[in-house]
């Protein structure tokens, strides 16, 4: 029987006898010289990753390593999740050097079965008992499917996100450009800011639409006819807007809808309870990974084009202002919630 088995929607139904756990030997572990060294866990992880990748002959996305409890699981097993959406299953030989390393990295000293999840930049563990009503040997397919990487089900995950956010998308918001222009110019004058002259950003808008799947919103295009960024200020240029939006879009694409959604927080129903969405387009850099953005997928009590605060330190998006003009006015006279030292910074 082959060690490889393709992932499919029916994978959860597979039983122990459907898999072949052929033994492999871990031959790249060095002599254990310092049992207390903090890097031991990563040395052990890397040795297992290399061994399984070599045995499979394919690139490995991640690996789960299942330890014995000597009651129900008596051996060491590895399941490699390969980039071609196949699973590669192995039993790991208990050589003396392997046992020595395992004893060091395994806190429970073999007493309870544990699942380690390894990847090139990841390391985590949990007891097998966390998977309630699913056991490795009785529900093997379902057990393995619990750790399926997002890459295996990318189309399904993308559809879940699309289905969730589609009812909220509103791209046709409008601004009174003359009022925004007056507020913007007044802000520049009051703060003595140095503005970069506006330029043709059509190439950026084309890149954005190709990546986003929707046109660069008109109200931001209109806003960018007033400037192309400001020296030593949180107000971003068109290029910076695109670059930062792209990074958050990559984050959105990598996460599942469940991971993005936060049902424990609240923002009075105006913005979606999300960590990020492609319809939040940052334009104001609060630094340290936090931004203000135009929101083009507001919640049921919000309005398209509202200004939200989101980022590395936020669980969800929070309302900052009802619209761009209101926000610009709030920056003048130091009356707004954003203090001057948050947005006007000198390098």
C-alpha positions in Angstrom: 0.0 0.0 0.0 1.2 3.5 -0.9 2.0 6.0 1.9 0.3 8.8 0.0 -3.5 9.4 -0.1 -5.3 12.2 -1.8 -7.4 14.6 0.2 -11.1 14.7 -0.8 -14.5 15.7 0.7 -15.0 12.1 1.9 -11.6 12.0 3.7 -13.3 12.0 7.1 -14.9 8.7 6.4 -11.5 6.9 6.0 -10.5 4.3 8.7 -7.2 3.1 10.0 -6.9 0.3 7.5 -7.2 2.8 4.6 -3.7 4.2 5.6 -0.2 2.8 5.4 2.2 3.9 8.1 5.5 2.7 6.7 8.4 3.1 9.2 11.0 5.8 8.6 14.2 6.6 10.5 15.1 10.1 11.6 18.8 10.3 10.7 19.6 14.0 11.0 19.3 14.5 14.8 22.7 15.5 16.2 24.1 14.2 19.5 22.1 15.8 22.3 24.7 17.8 24.2 22.6 20.3 26.2 19.2 19.0 27.2 18.2 22.4 28.6 18.9 24.4 25.5 15.9 26.4 24.3 16.5 25.5 20.6 16.1 21.8 21.2 12.5 21.8 20.2 13.2 23.4 16.9 16.1 21.1 16.1 13.8 18.2 16.7 11.0 19.7 14.6 13.3 20.5 11.7 14.7 17.0 11.7 11.2 15.5 11.4 10.2 17.9 8.7 13.3 17.1 6.6 12.8 13.4 7.0 9.2 13.3 6.0 9.8 15.7 3.1 12.7 13.5 1.9 10.6 10.3 2.2 7.6 11.8 0.4 9.7 13.5 -2.3 7.4 16.5 -2.3 7.2 19.9 -0.6 5.7 19.7 2.9 3.2 22.4 4.1 3.1 21.1 7.7 3.3 17.9 9.8 1.5 16.5 12.7 3.5 14.3 15.0 1.5 12.0 17.3 3.2 10.7 20.5 2.3 7.5 22.4 0.4 7.3 25.7 1.2 3.6 25.9 -2.4 2.7 26.5 -4.2 3.4 23.2 -1.3 4.8 21.1 1.9 2.7 21.4 4.0 4.1 18.6 5.1 7.5 17.1 3.3 8.6 13.9 3.7 11.4 11.5 1.2 12.8 8.9 2.6 15.1 6.3 0.4 17.6 4.5 1.9 18.0 1.0 1.6 20.9 -1.4 -0.2 18.7 -3.9 -3.1 18.1 -1.5 -2.0 14.6 -0.6 -1.3 13.1 2.9 1.8 11.2 3.6 1.6 8.9 6.6 4.6 7.3 8.4 5.6 5.6 11.6 8.7 6.9 13.2 11.3 4.4 14.4 12.2 4.6 18.0 15.9 4.7 17.8 17.9 5.5 20.9 18.8 9.0 19.7 15.2 9.7 18.7 14.0 8.6 22.1 16.6 10.8 23.8 15.5 13.9 21.9 11.8 13.2 22.4 12.2 12.8 26.1 13.7 16.3 26.3 11.1 18.0 24.2 8.0 16.2 25.5 7.0 17.7 28.9 4.7 14.9 29.8 7.5 12.3 29.6 5.5 9.9 27.4 2.6 9.8 29.9 -0.2 11.3 27.7 -0.6 11.2 23.9 0.1 14.6 22.4 -0.3 16.1 18.9 2.5 18.4 17.7 1.9 20.6 14.7 5.1 21.5 12.9 5.9 23.8 10.0 8.9 25.7 8.8 7.9 28.7 11.0 5.4 27.1 13.4 5.5 24.9 16.5 2.6 24.0 18.7 1.2 21.1 20.7 -2.0 19.9 22.4 -3.2 16.7 24.1 -5.0 14.2 22.0 -7.9 14.5 24.4 -8.7 17.9 23.0 -10.3 16.1 20.0 -13.4 15.0 21.8 -15.2 12.0 20.4 -12.4 11.6 17.7 -9.6 9.1 18.2 -6.6 8.6 16.0 -7.1 4.8 15.6 -10.9 4.6 15.4 -11.6 7.8 13.4 -8.3 8.2 11.5 -9.6 10.1 8.6 -11.6 12.5 10.7 -8.7 12.9 13.1 -6.3 13.8 10.3 -8.8 16.1 8.7 -8.9 18.3 11.9 -5.5 19.5 10.9 -6.0 20.1 7.2 -4.1 23.3 6.2 -6.0 26.1 4.6 -4.3 25.5 1.3 -6.1 22.2 0.9 -9.5 23.8 1.1 -8.7 27.2 -0.3 -11.7 27.4 -2.7 -14.1 26.4 0.0 -12.7 29.0 2.4 -12.7 31.7 -0.2 -16.4 31.0 -1.0 -17.3 31.2 2.8 -15.7 34.6 3.0 -17.4 35.8 -0.3 -20.8 34.6 0.9 -20.4 36.4 4.2 -19.2 39.8 3.0 -21.1 40.1 -0.3 -24.4 41.4 1.2 -22.5 44.3 2.8 -20.4 45.6 -0.1 -21.2 49.2 -1.1 -18.7 50.7 -3.5 -20.8 53.6 -4.8 -20.4 56.1 -1.9 -20.0 59.8 -2.6 -18.4 62.8 -1.0 -18.8 66.5 -1.5 -15.4 67.2 -2.9 -15.6 70.9 -2.6 -16.2 70.6 1.2 -13.5 68.0 1.6 -11.1 70.3 -0.3 -11.9 73.2 2.0 -11.3 71.1 5.1 -8.2 69.6 3.7 -6.6 72.9 2.7 -7.6 74.4 6.1 -5.8 71.5 7.8 -2.7 71.9 5.8 -2.6 75.6 6.6 -3.3 75.2 10.3 -0.6 72.6 10.8 1.9 74.1 8.5 2.2 70.8 6.6 4.2 70.2 3.4 2.0 68.5 0.8 3.1 66.5 -2.2 1.3 67.6 -5.4 -1.2 65.2 -6.8 -0.2 63.0 -9.7 -1.7 60.6 -12.2 -2.3 57.3 -10.2 -3.9 55.3 -13.0 -1.3 52.6 -12.9 -1.9 52.1 -9.2 -5.6 51.9 -9.8 -5.2 49.3 -12.5 -3.0 47.2 -10.2 -5.5 47.5 -7.4 -8.5 46.4 -9.5 -6.5 43.4 -10.8 -5.7 42.3 -7.3 -9.0 43.3 -5.6 -11.5 42.2 -8.3 -13.3 45.5 -8.0 -12.4 49.1 -9.1 -10.5 51.5 -6.9 -13.3 53.5 -5.2 -14.2 56.8 -6.7 -14.3 58.8 -3.5 -10.6 57.9 -2.8 -9.7 58.8 -6.3 -11.3 62.2 -5.8 -9.6 62.6 -2.5 -6.2 61.9 -4.1 -6.8 64.7 -6.6 -5.9 67.0 -3.7 -2.5 65.5 -2.8 -0.1 62.6 -3.1 0.8 62.3 0.6 2.2 64.8 3.1 5.7 65.0 4.6 6.1 63.5 8.1 2.4 62.9 8.4 0.0 60.0 8.7 -1.8 61.0 5.6 -0.8 58.4 3.0 0.1 58.7 -0.7 -1.6 56.6 -3.4 1.3 54.2 -3.6 1.4 53.8 0.2 -2.4 53.2 0.3 -2.0 50.4 -2.3 1.0 48.8 -0.6 -0.6 48.7 2.8 -4.0 47.5 1.5 -2.2 44.7 -0.4 -0.6 43.5 2.9 -3.9 43.4 4.7 -5.5 41.7 1.6 -2.9 39.0 1.9 -3.8 38.5 5.6 -7.5 38.3 4.7 -6.7 35.7 2.0 -4.7 33.6 4.4 -7.2 33.5 7.2 -10.5 31.7 7.4 -13.8 33.5 7.9 -14.0 32.0 11.4 -10.5 33.4 12.2 -11.4 36.8 10.9 -14.7 37.1 12.7 -14.9 38.3 16.3 -18.3 37.9 17.9 -17.2 38.9 21.3 -16.6 42.6 20.5 -19.1 45.2 19.5 -19.1 48.5 17.6 -22.8 49.3 17.7 -23.5 47.5 14.4 -21.8 50.1 12.2 -18.7 48.1 11.1 -18.4 44.4 10.5 -17.0 42.4 13.4 -13.9 41.5 11.4 -10.2 41.8 11.9 -9.8 43.0 8.3 -11.5 42.9 4.9 -10.4 43.9 1.4 -13.1 46.6 1.5 -11.3 48.5 4.2 -8.8 50.7 2.4 -6.3 52.4 4.6 -5.4 56.1 4.1 -4.1 57.3 7.4 -1.1 55.6 9.2 -1.4 55.5 13.0 1.9 53.6 13.1 2.7 50.2 14.7 0.5 48.4 12.2 -2.7 50.5 12.9 -4.6 52.5 10.4 -7.7 54.5 9.6 -9.5 53.3 6.5 -12.4 54.0 4.3 -15.1 51.3 4.8 -16.9 50.0 1.7 -18.5 47.0 3.4 -20.3 48.6 6.4 -22.5 46.7 8.8 -26.3 47.3 8.8 -26.1 50.5 10.9 -23.1 51.9 9.1 -22.7 54.0 5.9 -20.4 53.4 2.9 -17.3 55.5 3.1 -17.3 55.8 6.8 -13.9 56.0 8.5 -12.9 53.1 10.7 -9.9 52.4 12.9 -8.3 48.9 12.5 -5.0 47.2 12.7 -2.6 45.1 14.7 -3.9 46.3 18.0 -7.6 46.0 17.2 -9.8 43.0 17.3 -12.3 44.5 14.9 -12.9 47.8 13.0 -14.2 50.7 15.1 -15.9 53.8 13.9 -13.7 56.9 13.8 -15.9 59.3 11.8 -19.0 59.2 9.7 -17.3 60.4 6.6 -14.0 61.9 5.3 -15.0 65.5 5.8 -16.0 65.0 9.4 -12.7 63.3 10.0 -10.6 66.0 8.5 -12.4 68.6 10.6 -11.8 66.6 13.7 -8.0 66.9 13.2 -8.1 70.7 13.5 -7.9 72.5 16.8 -6.8 69.3 18.5 -10.5 68.5 19.3 -10.7 65.0 17.9 -10.0 61.7 19.6 -6.7 61.4 17.7 -4.1 63.4 19.5 -1.7 65.4 17.4 1.3 63.3 18.4 -0.4 60.2 17.0 -0.6 61.5 13.4 2.0 64.2 13.0 5.3 62.6 13.5 8.9 63.7 12.6 11.3 61.1 11.4 
